[in-house]
């Protein structure tokens, strides 16, 4: 039989460990959310650069592609066009929304850049 003074030790250790585990879990979730948004932003830049590469008006085509395909919200777009290539840069500020972690790390700036060869219209 155990001595009475050891009763409840496991409960106390559990109560001390749970907040740390929950914060770590929230951190992992926030990193995954940011990663998914970065991948979406890179795909958006690629699609816009492709649209700019084949259009007669590349700037308008890239902006239309971003406006039509973006589910992220407010995305900043820069389009650079010369005779043989179109470069699209997109920027997005990810508002961290996971509880606790969002306040610890704040908003995260994401950006992506894609270059496509211009094709004759």
N, C-alpha and C positions, 0 to 999 in steps of 0.2 A: 504494500500500500504506500502511496506517495505521501510525503508530508503536505500539510495543508497550505503552506506558504507558496507552493508552486502552482496552485490552482489559478487558472486564468492567464497564464503566461502566453499561451498560443494565441489567445484572443487579443492580447495587447500587441504582440508582434504583428499579427494580421492587420490590426487597426493602424499601426505605424507604416506598414508596407503598402497598403492599398492606395493611399494618395500618390505615392511615388510611381507606382505602376500605372495608375490612371493618367498622370501627367505625361509619362513616356508614351503611352498609347495615343493620347491626343496629339503628341508631337509627331508620331509616325503618320497619323491620319492627315495632319496638316502638310507634311512633306509630300505625301501621295497626291493630295489635292493640287498642290503647287506644281508637281511634276506633270500631272494630267493637263493642267492649263498651259504649261510650257510646250508640251507636245501639240496641243491644239493650236497654239500660236505659231509654231513652226510650220504646221500644215497650212494654216491660213496664209502665211508669207509665201510658201511655195505655190499655192493656187493663184495668189494675186500676181506673183512674178510670171507665172505661165500665161495668165490672161493678158498681162502687159506685153509679153513677148510675141503674141500673135495678133494683137489688135492694132488698128490704124491709129487710135488715140490711146496710147499705153497708160497714161496717168489716169484717165477716166475709167478705163477697163479695170485697172488694179483697185481703184477706190470702190467701184461698183461691186467687184468680187468680195472685197472686205465687208462692205455694207450688207451684202446679201447673205454672206456665209458666217459672219461672226456671231456667236452666241455668248461671247465674253462680255459684251457691253461696249464701253468707251475704249476704243483702240486707236492709238495714234499711228498714222501711216506716212511714210516718206517714200517717194518714188523717184528714182534717178534713171534717166533714159539717155543712152547715146546711140550711135549708129548701129552697134552690133550687140548690145546687151541691155537688159532691164534689171535694175536692182530694187527690191522692195524691202524696206525695213519697217517692222511693226513693233510697237511698244504698248505694254499694258501694265497697269498697277493692280496687283492682286490684293484685294482686301482680305486679310486673313480672318476667317470666320469661325474657326474651331475654338470652343471655349478655353480659357486660360492661356493657351498657346498664342492666340491672336494678339493678346495684350502683351505677351512677353517679347515676341519678335516683330510686331508691327506689320505694316504693309510691305509687300515684296514687289520690286520692279522687275518685270520680265520683258525680254526682247528677242526677236528673231529676225534673221536676214536671209533672203534668198536671191539668187542671181540666175537669170535665164537668158539664153541667146535669143536675139530678136530674129524672127522669121519674116521674110518679105510678105506684106499683106496681099 
